[in-house]
């Protein structure tokens, strides 16, 4: 039961990651911009494996940490994104 719950959480987290097709280059290869939001870079990698089942090359990887404050307090937040080219 515990393994099923963990698997469900992983699937739900991966669902939060979006893959937007980008303009195909002269080489005809598919490219994607993966926006993982507040998910870890591991979620971007999982999504890259999903959209490029034959493998991929990371063109750009970005992980930014910023600070936010509200009436309830403050803290940091990290956002992840990457651009990949499918093989």
PyMOL commands that set and color helices and strands:
alter all, ss='L'
color gray80, all
select helices_A, chain A and resi 2-15+41-51
alter helices_A, ss='H'
color red, helices_A
select strands_A, chain A and resi 18-22+31-37+56-70+73-86
alter strands_A, ss='S'
color yellow, strands_A
deselect
rebuild
show_as cartoon
